Each structure stands twice: as C-alpha cells, then as structure tokens.
Amino acid sequence: MNKGAHARQRNFFDVCSKCKTAHSCCNDTTPPITPERRKIIDSYLKEKGLAVASPFERTEYTFPRLTRHGYCVFQNRRTKKCLIHSVKPETCVAGPITFDVNFKTGKIEWFIKKENICQLAGAVFQDKLLLQLHLEKAKGELLCLVAQLSSEELRAILKKDEPETFKIGEDALEEPLLCRLTG
C-alpha cells in the first residue's frame, strides 16, 4: 500500500463498522472519483487480488457503480465493510463532513450530516476536539477533490441536494480555483 493511503487510514473511525443506520452512506450514493483516485483504486484492487467487475460508472462524472440492490459496488455484502477502505474516495474519507460552493461569496461551505442518517456525525459533533481534527482532515480531502474535478463535474455534484446536513463553517476559495470554477 502506498504511503499516502496509509496516512489516510489513520484518520478513519471505528464507528462506521458498528453503523446501525443500514450503511446509508453506502446506499444509493455516487461519490465522485477523480482520474487520480481511480488509478489508486484500480491499483489497490489488483494488488489485493480483488475482482470487481466494472467498478466504475460515468454520467456527468465518474463514481463507483451501484449494485442491483443500490449499494456501492465496493461494499462487501457479507461483512458490510468497504473493500477499498484505505483508498476510498475523498468524500467517503471526509464523511460525515460535506461541502458546497457558494459562487456569490466565493467560499466553500462546510456541512455535517445529521445524526439520524450518520451515527458518526453524532459522535464527531459531540466531541469538539474530534470535530476539529476530523474537519481539518475532511477539508484537505475535499479541497483535493475540488481541485482535481473539472468545473463541469463539480457543478454536477453541487446540484445534488443534501437536506439532512447543517452548516458548520466556511472558507474562502483560492482565486485561481474560483476562477476555474466560474469561468
């Protein structure tokens, strides 16, 4: 496993493995996959000898294919664990933190999911130090994603409504990135 994947691994939470909300984060969701992340996942699958038929799909952007039951193709049906946990998409690592871009203010806004759809959100939000640590890690992952997606892909993602969240902060977007997104 590459060093970057190992560094990401230390920031995951055990709460997910004990999820009681039927792994809603893995159901009917299409986290964006950048070309770089796709290469990392493909390499990981090969390295681990994991055979996943047609793991990706593309509409307005690339994402993990959903099974006929509506779950992420990388979720192990028996264990309910992620097959690619250490190299999973940036939005999966960042969860339960999510984002939106406010083009009027030029800021990226940070949101956290509500506990009724993500137990991890409740655990993180109740522990202010944990929230601060995870938010910083999530911001890094999500800013990397935003920088690597095309403006068309990002706009497609931002069209998705996430009503079960609430805002916890915002940061200014760097001018070159904002120009690329609004251009």
Secondary structure, DSSP 8 states (H G I E B T S, - for coil): --HHHHHHHTT--GGGGG-SSTTGGGBS------HHHHHHHHHHHHHHT---SS-EEESSSEEE-B-TTSBBTTB-TTT--BTTGGG--HHHHHTTEEEEEETTTTEEEEEEE-TTT-HHHHHHHHSHHHHHHHHHHHHHHHHHHHHHS-HHHHHHHHTS---SEEEEEEEE--HHHHHHHH-
